[in-house]
Amino acid sequence: MAVRLELHVAGRIEDYALIGDMQTAALVCRDGTVDWLCLPRFDSHAIFAGLLGTEEHGFWRLGPAHASDAPPPRAARRTYRGDSLILESEWDTPRGTVRVTDFMPPRDGAPQLIRIVEGVSGRVPMRSVLRMRFSYGRVVPWVHKHEGRTVAVAGPDSVWFDTDCETYGKSLTTYADFTVAPGDRIAFTISWEPSHKQPPPLPEPEQSLEATEEFWREWVEHCTYHGPYREAVIRSLITLKALTYGPTGGIVAAPTTSLPEDIGGVRNWDYRYTWLRDAAITLSSLLRTGYREEARAWREWLLRAVAGDPENLQIMYGIAGERELGEAELDWLPGYENSGPVRVGNGAAHQLQLDVYGEVTEALHLGHMTGLARNDYASLLQLKLIRYLEQHWDEPDEGIWEVRGPRRHFVHSKVMAWVAVDRTIKLIESGDADGPLEKWRELRDDIHRDVCEKGYDKERNTFTQSYGSKELDASLLLIPQMGFLPPDDKRVIGTIEAIQRELSTPDGFILRYPTSGGDEGVDGLPGDEGAFLACSFWMADDLAMIGRVDEARKLFEKLLSLRNDLGLLAEEWDPRLQRQVGNFPQAFSHVPLIDTALRLTASGAYGG
């Protein structure tokens, strides 16, 4: 039979499932195609980059055989096995039903992606199509046999493909055609190893599956939340755990790069790094749900990354604490749905974002308050950060949204500088650190007064995005959550209501700030973006805090309905296209989901 490369187009973002091993992650489409996988780390080069290009840039499809000039059939059902990261997809075909189980075992050695095909009913013809392309789809590896195993080699990388099925090569692609009947179980595994080392051990798929399921079962048992939104909270916690780089404790913002915030536009960024802000709020959610070990590991990562140079605190680092994250464009990749450019690295790493000092200090404070073992260097770091803020809090910065336009006096940045000073004062008052208490109390008052005088529009009764501006910003919703002002303050209520009026989409979700359409706006970029999901969760939080709990619950449950069938969220929701956009899955969406669930549960604001 003549073989042609099968037709495959990247799916909608919500068509993807996440699997991972706490060191890297893969995205599996509903049609059984792995379109994204970086090995051996989250930030390594992709061997499957079809998500950002075409089938020419690498993919691995495993599913029912079909005509090569037709798109692959989509699974009729898919789910995670219990509370785990083990994906099960089932296809119903005219000849029977088949199940594919995809997972990545938590590892000490070589990373593995294991796929097990199981016959459920009838006799189903199946096909595996494996097209490896290293260096983000640019490099065709040398594929050959070595002691009965298939290996692809290029430069420093080797990927080993193991299966009991007979395989053959055609058009620089490895195929396997086979049929499964009830009770049949056929495994396929790829493993990565540096090309100069010995081959990785032969995989043991069934034992690995059992161990992976046990790992997740034991991890989930530590969760202390047992409220009405437990399913959504557990899935979000598992996702956050999957985004944690096990060897160091660093937490990536997302496992992908360049999934667009505006389909067809240029708002495409690499999120495979550890943002101090994202990691700090992730830490807070983990601590509030019983996960102290992850919090301890992140604190240790933070201390190593910042080291002896807190005055030059970066907003983000590599997952092992690397400082240089130079941004480049991959011009051979057309981008997801032609949304270019595709970027790797992130040029925002050296921006000044004063709010980061507040988020880090708040995370350290919460760790202290929840009984995380004392670390003297963490307290010393906190004091050094405040000494830096003493000299710089009143400077303009790029702000929480990493604008690439001019620096401004962003209100949220000043509020978070206040948070940093406030939490450090509390640390000193507890007796666990020494510092100039009266001096810093005065500093705290100065920042508070400055924000209320310069960042508040009396005529409209709302805080504004920056000093002297008329624009609003959804980050202002954090003012009551951070304790800067009480929820019943008229200025807080006025800000919430103004954001509802001016930054809401027609379906009630919240934009970060006004964007420019065709021109460059405050963020220095053309184009628009979708509703930022974290901001919409913040709105639900605020509504609950000011007593509008029914409205808060309805918004929260509407947000839950945006999750894909597996409970996953990207960064944003496009209200025009009615689809998820931005990098996926996004920690900054799943963290506030957890936080809002906890708040609503505590308030009793949930239905049935």
N, C-alpha and C positions, 0 to 999 in steps of 0.2 A: 504494500500500500504506500502511495506517495505521502510524504510527510511535509506539511507546511507549518510554519510558526503560527500558532493559534492567535486569533483576534482577541486582544484584551485591552481595555481602556480603564484607567484608574477610576475607582468608584467614587461616589460622594463621600465626604469625610465621615459621615455617620455610618457608612457601610463597613467601616473597619472595626476590627477587634484588636485589643492589645494582649500580647503575651510577652513574658519577660522573665529574667533570672536575677534581677537586682544588680545587673551590671550593664545590660543592654536590653533592647526590646525590639519586637517585630510587630508590624501591622498586617493583619490577615483580612482580606476582603471577603464579602459575603459569597463570592463565587469560588472561594478556596484558593485565592492567589495571595501569596506573600509579596507585597509590593514595596516593603521598606524593612531593611535590616542592616544595622551597622555592627561590625565586628572588629575587635572584641569588646569595645566600650560604646556607650551612648554616643560619644563624640567622635568615634572612629569613622573612617570612610565607609560608605554604604556598599554592600555587595549586591543588594537589590534596591535600585533607585527608580523603578518604574512609576512610583507614586509621583515623582517630579518630572517624568519624561514619558517614554513609551516603552513597549516591550523590549526595545533594543537596549534599554538601560538596566535590565536585570529584573527577574521575577521568578517565582516558583509557584506553579499552579498544580494542585492536586484535587481531582474531582472526577465526576462521571465523564466518560468520553463523549465527544460531540463533534459535529461537523466543524472542520477547521475554519470555514468562512463565516461561522456564526459566533456570537459572544458566548462565553461559558455560562452554563446554567447557574442560577443563584440557589443557595441552600434554602430549603423550605423552612427550616428551623435551625436556630443556633442558641446556645446558652453557655454560661460557664458552669462547670461541674461544682455544684454547691458553692460554698464561699471559698473559691480558689481562682487561680489565673489559668486554669485548664479549659480550653475552648473545645466545645463539641458542636459540630455542624452536621446536619442531616439533609440529604437530597432524596426526594421521591422521584423515581424515574419510571418509564413504562415497563422496565424489566425488574424493578425492585427498589429497595431502600438501602442506602449506605450511609455510614457515619464516619467522619474524620475527626480525630482528636488531636489537637495541636497544643504544644506546651514547650516551655524551656525550663529544664530543671535548675533550681538554685545550685550554684556550682562552686567547687573549690579548684577545679582544673579547667579543661577546655570548655568553651561555651558550646552548647548544643541546641539545635532546634529539632524537635522530634515530632513526627506526624504518623499516626497510627490509623490505618484504614480498617474498618470493621464492617462485614456484611451483616445486614439486619434482616432482609428478606429478598427472595429472588436471586438472580445472578446478574450482577451489575458490571458492565465493562467500565474500567477506570483508566485514567492516564495521569502520569506525573510528567510535567514539563519544567525542567530546571535550566534556567539560563542565568548563569553567574557572570556578573560584570563588576570588576573591582573599581575602586577609586570613583565612586558615584557614577557608574555606568560608562566610564571612559576607557577602561582597560579590559581587553579580552584575555582571560587567563589561559595558560597551557593546561588542558585537561587530558589526563592519561590514567592508566591503570597502574596500581602499585600493590603487589601482593594481593590481588583480587579486589582491591578497593579503588574507587574512583576518586581522584584528587585533582583539584584545580589550583594552580600555582601562578602567582604574579608578584614579583618583587618580594616584600617581606611577609606576604600572606599566603597561607594555604588553607583551602576548605576541602574537607573530606566528606564524601557522600557514601553512605552505607545503606544497603537494602538487600533483602533476599531475592528481590525481583530481578529479572534479566533487564539490563539497560542497553541502550544504543545511542549513538551520537548522530546528529543530523543538523546542518545549518548552525554549527557552533552551539548546539543545545543538546542536553541529555534527556532522553525520553525513557519512560517505562510504561508498557501497556500490559494490563492484567485484568482479571475478572475475580470478583469476590462473591462468595455465597454465605449464607447464614453460618456464623461461627468462625469464619475466616478473620484473621487479624494479621495484617501486613504492615511492617514498620519501615519508615524512611527517616534517616537522620543526616543532618549536616553538622560538622564540627569544625571549629577554627583552631589553627595552631600556627605559630610563627613558622615560616617556610624553612628556616634553617634547623628546626628541631625535629626530633623523632615524631612519627605519626601519633596522633592521639589514640587513647585506648579504644577498642571496639565498643560501641554503645550497647547498653542493656536497656532497651526501651521500656519493657514492662516493669522492671525494677525501678527505673527512673520515674515512671508514671506514679507508682505507688508512693515513692518517697516524696514526690512533688505534692501530691494530694495531702500527705501527712504533714508536710511543712506548713501548708496554708491552713489546715485545720487547727494545728497547734497555735499558729500566729493569731488567728481570728479569735481564739478563746480568750485572749488577753483583753479584748475590747470590753470596756465598762459601760458602754451605752446600750440600753435595752428598751428604748422608747419606740414610739409608733413608726418612726422613719428608719428603723434599723436596717432594712434591706439597702436603702440608698446610702446610708452612712457606711455600712460595711463595704459596699462596692467602692465607694470613694476612698476609704482607708486602704483597701487592697491596691487601688490605683496609685495612691501616694507611696505606698511601700514599694511598688514596682518601679517608681521613679527615683528611688533611693539607690545610690551607688554603694553597694555593700562594703567594699574594701575600705572606703574612707568616710562614709556617712554623708557625703555630699548629695544634694537633692536637685535633680534637673527640673527645669520649669515644664518641659515637655520632651518627649523622645524624638521629635521631628524638627526639621528646618523648613522654612519657606512655604508652609501651607498658608495661603493668603488670607488676610483679614478682609480683603476686597477682591472678589473673583475677577481676574483679568488685570488687577492693579499691581502696584509696586510695594505694597505694605507687607513684605515677606521677610521674616527674620529667623535667625537660628536660635532656637530655645534649648539647645542641648547642654546648657551650662547651669551653674548654681547661682541664681540671683539671691543675694542676701535677703531681700524683701520676701520673695516667694518662699524661700527655705524657712525663714523665721516664722511666717504665718503657718506654714505646714507643721513646723515644730509645735506651735501652739495647739493646733488641732489634735496632733498625736498625743500631746500631754493631757489634754482634756478628755481623751478617750482611753487612757490607760497605758500608753506606749512610751514608757520612760527610756527604754534602751535606745530607741531611735533618736530621742531627744539628746541623750548623753552623747551618742556618736556624732550628731550634728554639731554639738557644742565643741567637741574635740576637733572636728573638721574646721570649724570657725577659728579656733585658737591657732591652728597650724597655718591656715590661709592668711590670716591677718598678721601673725607672727609679731615681730617687733616693730611694726610700722603702721599702727592704727591711724596715724595722721594721714596716710595715703590710702585709706580704705576705699576699695573698689566696690561698685555696685554688684558686680558678678565676678565669679572665678570659674576656672575649670573644675571638673568634678573631683580632682585630686588637689585642688588649690592653685592650679596654674593661673598666672596673672596675664599672660599675653594671649589675647583671643582675637587676633587680627582678622578683619572682615575681608572676604574675597567673594567674587561672583563666579559661578560655574556656567560659562557661556554655552557649553554643549548641552545643557539641560533646558528644555523650553519652559519648565515650570508646571506646577499643578494647574490643569485647564488653562495653559498658556499664561499663567500669572508669573511673569518674570520681573526682576532677575531672581535666580536661585542663589541664596547667600549661605556661606559657611563662615563661622566666626561671628563676632558681634562688636561693631565699632562703638557701641554705647558703653563698653566696659569701663572706660575712663571718664565718663560723665560725672559731674557733681550732682548728686541727688541726696539732699540733706535728710530726706525722710527715712533713708536707710538706717541712720543712726538711731532713730526712734524704734523702728521695727526690730533691730537687733537687740536693743536694750530691753524692749518689751518682752522678747522671747527669753532673754536671760533672766528677767524678773519673774516671769511665769515659771520657769524651771526652778528658781529659788523658792517660790511660793508653794509649788507642788511637791517639794521634798527631794528634788534632784540633788544628788550628793554635791556638797560644796566644792568649788574649784577656785582656789585663790587667784589664779591667773585670770579667770573669767571676771572676777570682781575688779582686778587691776585693769583689765581691758576696758571695762565699763567706765571706770574713772578717767582713763585716757581719752575715751571717746567724748566725754563731757568737756574735758579741757580743750579739745579741738573745737567743739561746738561753741564754747565761750567766745572764741575768736571769729567764728565763721557763720553762726546761725542767721545773721542779718544780711547775708549775701544772696544774690539771685542764683538760681540753679536750674537744672533741666527738669526736675520734678519726677514724680512717680511714673509718668507715662513716657519718659525718655524722649522728650521732644528734640527734634533735630533743627529747631528754629532757635531764635535768641533766648538766652536765659531770662527768667522772670522771678519775681518774688512770689512763688506759688504758696497759697495759703496752706495747703496740705503739708508742704515741707516744713513750714513754721510750726504747725500743730504737732507734727511728729518730733521736731526738735524739742518742743515743750514736753512731750511724752518722755523723751530720753532723759531730760533733766529731772522730771517728776519721779520716774522709776529709780533713778540713781539716788535721789533724796531718800526715798523709801528704803533702799538698801542700806544707806548710812544710818537711818533711824532705827533699823533692825539690829544694829550693832555688828553687822558682818562686813563693814568697810569703814574706812575713815576718809573724811573729806571736808572741805570748807562749807559746812551746812548752811550757815546764814547767807553766805555769798551766793550759793546756788539756789536758795529759796528766793533771793532777790532776782536772780537770773530767770527763774521760772516765772515770776510775776512780770518781769519785763517783756518776755516773749508773749505771754498771755495778753498783756495790754496792747502790744504792738499789733497782734493779729486782730483783736477786737476793734481797734481804731482804724487800721488800714485795709483790712480784708473783709470788711462788712459794709454792705450797701444799706444804709438806713431807710432810704426811700422804698426799696423793694423788700426790705426785711429778709435779706439773705446774705450769707457769705458768698464771696466770688472766687473765681479760679485763681486770680493773682491780684496783688495790690494794684488798685486803680483801674481794674478791668470791669467790664459788665458781664463777661461770659461766666457761665456756671461750670462746675466740674463735679462729677459723681464722687470723687474722693472726699468731698466735703461731708458725705454721709458718715464718714468715720469719726467726725467730731464728737458725737455723744458716745460712740462705742469705745473711744480711747479715754473717755472721762474728761475731756477738755472743757465741756460744758454739760450740765445735766440734761436729760432728755426733755424735760418740761420747760426748758428755757425757750422763750418766744423766738429767739434767733435761730435755734435748732429747728423748731417746728416750721418756721418760715423758710428755712433752707430746704428742708425735706419737700415742702409743698412747691417751692420754686423749681426744684429738680424734676418733680413729677410733671409740672406744666411744660418745662422747656427742654428736658432731655429724654422724655419718654417717646418710645415708638408707638405706632397705632395700636399694637397689641400689648402695650403696658410694660415693655422692657426698657432698660435704662442704657443710654449712650454714655460714654466716658466724658465727652465734651463736644461742643459743636465742631464738625469737620468742614472742610472747605469746598467739597465738590471738585471742580476743575482747577481751583487755585490752591496755592500753598497757604495753610492756616497757621494756627499757633504751633502745631507740631512740625512745621516745615515740610509737609508732604502733600502732594495732590491726592484727590480722590476721597472717598468716604469709607466707612467701615460699619460693621454690624453693631448690635447691642452687645456691650461687654458683660458677660454673664456674671462675673464677680460683682459688678456694680448693681445688678438687679437683685442679687442675694443681699447685698448691703441695704438696699431699699427695704426688702422684707424685714431685715433685722431692725431697722429704724422704725418702721411702722409698728412693730411689736413693742419697741421700747416706749413709744409715745401713746400706747394704749389702743392702737387700731389693729387689734390682733386678728380679727377675722379677715381684714384686708391683707395683712401680712401672710396669713396661712394660704389664702387663695393665690397670691403671687408666688409663694414658695412652691405650691403644688403645680402651678402652671410652669414654673421653671423645671421642676422634676419631669414634666411631660416632654421637655425638649431633649432629654437624654436619649441616646440611641437605645436599641432593644437590649443592649448589654449594660446599660447604666452609665455610659461614658459621655463626657462633654468636651468639646473643643473650647477655644478661648471665647468665641463670640457666636451670636445668632444673627443671621442676615434676615431681617424682617421682610425684605422684598422678595428674596428667593426662597424663603422659608426653609433654610438649611443651615447647618453648622459651618462655621468658617474659622480659620486660624489654626495654629498648631494644636495637635491632638495626640492623646488626651492631655488636658491642661491642668496642672496642679492648682493654678490660681482660680479655676472654676470649682474644683472639687473641695478645696479647703473651705470656702464660705458656705458651700452646701452643708458641710458638717456643722459649721458654727451656727447657721440658721436653724438647722434641725435641733440642735441642743437648746437654743434659746426658745424656740416654739414649744418644745417638750416641757421645758421648765415653766413656761407660762400657761401650759394646758391648752394652747391654741392649736388644736388639730381636730380634724373631723373624724366621725364614726369610729 
